[in-house]
Amino acid sequence: MNVASKCGFTPQYAGLEGIYQKYKDRGLVILGFPANNFGGQSPARTRKSKTFCSLTYQVTFPLYAKSR
């Protein structure tokens, strides 16, 4: 999943986390890849993005390094 912390769809993190929690025991894995190549909507460094996502949306699924 391509994600960004400063776009209008940022609340998607909560929904994705809910799906992840519901189905992770059945083998579902959600991977988040922050990307800054869609209008600069993910300007923070990787560590800051992870902190934002975990504090704001309680994200526990894996978030990887920003692709751009």
Secondary structure, 3 states (H helix, E strand, C coil): CEECCCCCCCCHHHHHHHHHHHHHHHCCCCCEEECCCCCCCCCCCHHHHHHHHHHHHCCCCCECCCCC
